[in-house]
Amino acid sequence: MSLSECRIAAVAAVSDLDRARSFFEGSLGLSPMDTGAAGEEIIYECGQGTGLMVYPSPENAGTGSATLGCWEVQDLDSEMEALKAKGVEFERYEGFDQDENGVMDMGDGRVAWFTDPDGNTFAIAG
């Protein structure tokens, strides 16, 4: 079996697991499905058998500048409004052709970025 046939999951280091839980469960509405092998990680179930693992690693939390994961949504504008209502703020980046809401039209789809409390970057696209 090749990797192209295997599932993959996003992974994010966080500095405070309780604060991360509040954000990922409260603000994003994700539900934990497992605590991982060491019992300190939280694995959140996402669509079509995918997931996001969050684990405590204060020295690594938020140190990357790239997008760690992107959720594909049916209605980007509605999803953004729902997330904004829960306190999620969308990012605007220098040199990106984003509209006033932080949405970038990529021709074949639109995308918007936000960060978790540690500065890990995630996106939604639709």
C-alpha atoms as an extended CHARMM CRD file, in Angstrom:
* protein
*
       126  EXT
         1         1  MET       CA              0.0000000000        0.0000000000        0.0000000000  PROA      1               0.0000000000
         2         2  SER       CA              1.3150000000        3.4650000000       -0.8580000000  PROA      2               0.0000000000
         3         3  LEU       CA              0.8770000000        6.6160000000        1.2120000000  PROA      3               0.0000000000
         4         4  SER       CA             -1.5330000000        7.9260000000       -1.4250000000  PROA      4               0.0000000000
         5         5  GLU       CA             -4.0120000000        5.2910000000       -0.2110000000  PROA      5               0.0000000000
         6         6  CYS       CA             -3.6390000000        6.0890000000        3.4910000000  PROA      6               0.0000000000
         7         7  ARG       CA             -5.5190000000        8.4860000000        5.7180000000  PROA      7               0.0000000000
         8         8  ILE       CA             -3.6900000000       11.5360000000        6.9910000000  PROA      8               0.0000000000
         9         9  ALA       CA             -4.4100000000       13.8260000000        9.9270000000  PROA      9               0.0000000000
        10        10  ALA       CA             -3.3760000000       17.3370000000       10.8770000000  PROA      10              0.0000000000
        11        11  VAL       CA             -1.2990000000       17.7250000000       14.0570000000  PROA      11              0.0000000000
        12        12  ALA       CA             -0.8450000000       20.8620000000       16.1670000000  PROA      12              0.0000000000
        13        13  ALA       CA              1.4040000000       21.5400000000       19.1650000000  PROA      13              0.0000000000
        14        14  VAL       CA             -0.1970000000       23.6920000000       21.8660000000  PROA      14              0.0000000000
        15        15  SER       CA              1.1450000000       25.3360000000       24.9990000000  PROA      15              0.0000000000
        16        16  ASP       CA             -1.9140000000       24.7560000000       27.2000000000  PROA      16              0.0000000000
        17        17  LEU       CA             -4.1680000000       21.7680000000       26.5410000000  PROA      17              0.0000000000
        18        18  ASP       CA             -7.1230000000       23.1800000000       28.5070000000  PROA      18              0.0000000000
        19        19  ARG       CA             -6.9930000000       26.4650000000       26.5800000000  PROA      19              0.0000000000
        20        20  ALA       CA             -6.6960000000       24.5370000000       23.3060000000  PROA      20              0.0000000000
        21        21  ARG       CA             -9.6720000000       22.3600000000       24.2810000000  PROA      21              0.0000000000
        22        22  SER       CA            -11.7330000000       25.4980000000       24.9180000000  PROA      22              0.0000000000
        23        23  PHE       CA            -10.8600000000       26.8570000000       21.4640000000  PROA      23              0.0000000000
        24        24  PHE       CA            -11.1870000000       23.6770000000       19.3970000000  PROA      24              0.0000000000
        25        25  GLU       CA            -14.3400000000       22.4760000000       21.1470000000  PROA      25              0.0000000000
        26        26  GLY       CA            -15.9700000000       25.7650000000       22.1290000000  PROA      26              0.0000000000
        27        27  SER       CA            -15.0370000000       28.0480000000       19.2410000000  PROA      27              0.0000000000
        28        28  LEU       CA            -14.6810000000       25.5420000000       16.4090000000  PROA      28              0.0000000000
        29        29  GLY       CA            -17.2820000000       23.0330000000       17.6010000000  PROA      29              0.0000000000
        30        30  LEU       CA            -15.0490000000       19.9760000000       17.2570000000  PROA      30              0.0000000000
        31        31  SER       CA            -15.7310000000       16.8450000000       19.3160000000  PROA      31              0.0000000000
        32        32  PRO       CA            -12.9290000000       14.7850000000       20.8690000000  PROA      32              0.0000000000
        33        33  MET       CA            -12.9430000000       11.1510000000       19.7930000000  PROA      33              0.0000000000
        34        34  ASP       CA             -9.8250000000        9.8940000000       21.5820000000  PROA      34              0.0000000000
        35        35  THR       CA             -7.0740000000       10.9770000000       23.9580000000  PROA      35              0.0000000000
        36        36  GLY       CA             -4.2230000000        9.3440000000       22.0530000000  PROA      36              0.0000000000
        37        37  ALA       CA             -1.7300000000        6.7040000000       23.1540000000  PROA      37              0.0000000000
        38        38  ALA       CA             -0.0300000000        8.8240000000       25.8430000000  PROA      38              0.0000000000
        39        39  GLY       CA             -3.3570000000       10.0780000000       27.1830000000  PROA      39              0.0000000000
        40        40  GLU       CA             -2.3110000000       13.7130000000       26.8780000000  PROA      40              0.0000000000
        41        41  GLU       CA             -3.2070000000       14.2750000000       23.2420000000  PROA      41              0.0000000000
        42        42  ILE       CA             -6.6980000000       15.0750000000       22.0580000000  PROA      42              0.0000000000
        43        43  ILE       CA             -7.8460000000       13.7200000000       18.7220000000  PROA      43              0.0000000000
        44        44  TYR       CA            -10.7730000000       15.5480000000       17.1610000000  PROA      44              0.0000000000
        45        45  GLU       CA            -12.8860000000       13.7470000000       14.6070000000  PROA      45              0.0000000000
        46        46  CYS       CA            -13.5300000000       15.6430000000       11.4060000000  PROA      46              0.0000000000
        47        47  GLY       CA            -15.3210000000       14.7630000000        8.1690000000  PROA      47              0.0000000000
        48        48  GLN       CA            -14.8910000000       11.5910000000        6.1510000000  PROA      48              0.0000000000
        49        49  GLY       CA            -12.7200000000        9.8380000000        8.7190000000  PROA      49              0.0000000000
        50        50  THR       CA            -10.1410000000       12.6190000000        9.0240000000  PROA      50              0.0000000000
        51        51  GLY       CA             -8.9930000000       14.2470000000       12.2250000000  PROA      51              0.0000000000
        52        52  LEU       CA             -6.9020000000       16.7680000000       14.0660000000  PROA      52              0.0000000000
        53        53  MET       CA             -4.5500000000       15.8000000000       16.8810000000  PROA      53              0.0000000000
        54        54  VAL       CA             -3.6250000000       18.4500000000       19.4430000000  PROA      54              0.0000000000
        55        55  TYR       CA             -0.7990000000       17.7110000000       21.8590000000  PROA      55              0.0000000000
        56        56  PRO       CA              1.0000000000       19.6700000000       24.5710000000  PROA      56              0.0000000000
        57        57  SER       CA              4.4070000000       20.9380000000       23.5260000000  PROA      57              0.0000000000
        58        58  PRO       CA              4.8790000000       24.5000000000       24.8200000000  PROA      58              0.0000000000
        59        59  GLU       CA              8.3180000000       24.8790000000       23.2220000000  PROA      59              0.0000000000
        60        60  ASN       CA              6.9020000000       24.0950000000       19.7520000000  PROA      60              0.0000000000
        61        61  ALA       CA              3.4150000000       25.6000000000       19.9650000000  PROA      61              0.0000000000
        62        62  GLY       CA              2.7540000000       28.1860000000       17.2770000000  PROA      62              0.0000000000
        63        63  THR       CA              6.3210000000       28.1940000000       15.9620000000  PROA      63              0.0000000000
        64        64  GLY       CA              5.4290000000       27.2740000000       12.3770000000  PROA      64              0.0000000000
        65        65  SER       CA              4.2930000000       29.8840000000        9.8930000000  PROA      65              0.0000000000
        66        66  ALA       CA              2.5390000000       27.5570000000        7.4470000000  PROA      66              0.0000000000
        67        67  THR       CA             -1.0960000000       26.4420000000        7.4590000000  PROA      67              0.0000000000
        68        68  LEU       CA             -1.4240000000       23.2110000000        9.4780000000  PROA      68              0.0000000000
        69        69  GLY       CA             -4.8120000000       22.1640000000        8.1590000000  PROA      69              0.0000000000
        70        70  CYS       CA             -7.7030000000       23.3040000000        6.0220000000  PROA      70              0.0000000000
        71        71  TRP       CA            -11.3360000000       22.3150000000        6.3480000000  PROA      71              0.0000000000
        72        72  GLU       CA            -13.3730000000       22.1870000000        3.1320000000  PROA      72              0.0000000000
        73        73  VAL       CA            -16.7850000000       23.7080000000        3.8140000000  PROA      73              0.0000000000
        74        74  GLN       CA            -19.9730000000       23.9020000000        1.7710000000  PROA      74              0.0000000000
        75        75  ASP       CA            -20.6490000000       27.5990000000        2.3730000000  PROA      75              0.0000000000
        76        76  LEU       CA            -17.5660000000       29.6410000000        3.2590000000  PROA      76              0.0000000000
        77        77  ASP       CA            -19.4530000000       32.8340000000        4.1220000000  PROA      77              0.0000000000
        78        78  SER       CA            -21.9040000000       31.0920000000        6.4730000000  PROA      78              0.0000000000
        79        79  GLU       CA            -19.1220000000       29.1530000000        8.1730000000  PROA      79              0.0000000000
        80        80  MET       CA            -17.0980000000       32.3220000000        8.6530000000  PROA      80              0.0000000000
        81        81  GLU       CA            -20.0830000000       34.0840000000       10.2130000000  PROA      81              0.0000000000
        82        82  ALA       CA            -20.6890000000       31.1690000000       12.5970000000  PROA      82              0.0000000000
        83        83  LEU       CA            -17.0260000000       31.1280000000       13.6350000000  PROA      83              0.0000000000
        84        84  LYS       CA            -16.9130000000       34.9030000000       14.0560000000  PROA      84              0.0000000000
        85        85  ALA       CA            -19.9310000000       34.6420000000       16.3580000000  PROA      85              0.0000000000
        86        86  LYS       CA            -17.8460000000       32.3140000000       18.5490000000  PROA      86              0.0000000000
        87        87  GLY       CA            -14.9240000000       34.7440000000       18.6650000000  PROA      87              0.0000000000
        88        88  VAL       CA            -12.7630000000       33.3990000000       15.8330000000  PROA      88              0.0000000000
        89        89  GLU       CA            -10.8840000000       36.1780000000       14.0480000000  PROA      89              0.0000000000
        90        90  PHE       CA             -9.7630000000       35.8010000000       10.4510000000  PROA      90              0.0000000000
        91        91  GLU       CA             -6.2830000000       36.8100000000        9.3600000000  PROA      91              0.0000000000
        92        92  ARG       CA             -5.2440000000       39.2770000000        6.6980000000  PROA      92              0.0000000000
        93        93  TYR       CA             -1.8030000000       38.7930000000        5.2070000000  PROA      93              0.0000000000
        94        94  GLU       CA              0.4530000000       41.3050000000        3.5070000000  PROA      94              0.0000000000
        95        95  GLY       CA              0.7380000000       40.5710000000       -0.2110000000  PROA      95              0.0000000000
        96        96  PHE       CA             -2.3500000000       38.3320000000       -0.3510000000  PROA      96              0.0000000000
        97        97  ASP       CA             -5.2370000000       39.5370000000       -2.4690000000  PROA      97              0.0000000000
        98        98  GLN       CA             -7.8820000000       39.1950000000        0.2600000000  PROA      98              0.0000000000
        99        99  ASP       CA            -11.1850000000       41.0110000000        0.5420000000  PROA      99              0.0000000000
       100       100  GLU       CA            -12.2760000000       43.0140000000        3.6030000000  PROA      100             0.0000000000
       101       101  ASN       CA            -13.2740000000       39.7700000000        5.3840000000  PROA      101             0.0000000000
       102       102  GLY       CA             -9.8930000000       38.1180000000        4.8320000000  PROA      102             0.0000000000
       103       103  VAL       CA            -11.1180000000       35.8660000000        2.0050000000  PROA      103             0.0000000000
       104       104  MET       CA             -8.8070000000       35.1040000000       -0.8930000000  PROA      104             0.0000000000
       105       105  ASP       CA            -10.3920000000       34.0720000000       -4.1960000000  PROA      105             0.0000000000
       106       106  MET       CA             -8.1310000000       31.4550000000       -5.7260000000  PROA      106             0.0000000000
       107       107  GLY       CA            -10.1260000000       31.0730000000       -8.9420000000  PROA      107             0.0000000000
       108       108  ASP       CA            -11.3130000000       27.5330000000       -8.2610000000  PROA      108             0.0000000000
       109       109  GLY       CA            -12.2850000000       28.2670000000       -4.6710000000  PROA      109             0.0000000000
       110       110  ARG       CA            -12.0860000000       30.7350000000       -1.8110000000  PROA      110             0.0000000000
       111       111  VAL       CA            -10.0830000000       30.4450000000        1.4040000000  PROA      111             0.0000000000
       112       112  ALA       CA             -9.7770000000       32.2540000000        4.7360000000  PROA      112             0.0000000000
       113       113  TRP       CA             -7.2560000000       31.7400000000        7.5480000000  PROA      113             0.0000000000
       114       114  PHE       CA             -7.4430000000       31.9360000000       11.3460000000  PROA      114             0.0000000000
       115       115  THR       CA             -5.1490000000       31.0190000000       14.2180000000  PROA      115             0.0000000000
       116       116  ASP       CA             -5.6360000000       29.1160000000       17.4530000000  PROA      116             0.0000000000
       117       117  PRO       CA             -4.6210000000       30.7140000000       20.7870000000  PROA      117             0.0000000000
       118       118  ASP       CA             -0.9890000000       29.6160000000       20.2230000000  PROA      118             0.0000000000
       119       119  GLY       CA             -0.7540000000       31.1030000000       16.7380000000  PROA      119             0.0000000000
       120       120  ASN       CA             -1.0750000000       27.8300000000       14.8020000000  PROA      120             0.0000000000
       121       121  THR       CA             -2.6320000000       28.6730000000       11.4280000000  PROA      121             0.0000000000
       122       122  PHE       CA             -5.6830000000       26.8740000000       10.0470000000  PROA      122             0.0000000000
       123       123  ALA       CA             -7.9270000000       27.6060000000        7.0950000000  PROA      123             0.0000000000
       124       124  ILE       CA            -11.3990000000       27.0100000000        5.7750000000  PROA      124             0.0000000000
       125       125  ALA       CA            -12.0600000000       26.7900000000        2.0580000000  PROA      125             0.0000000000
       126       126  GLY       CA            -15.1640000000       26.5710000000       -0.0360000000  PROA      126             0.0000000000
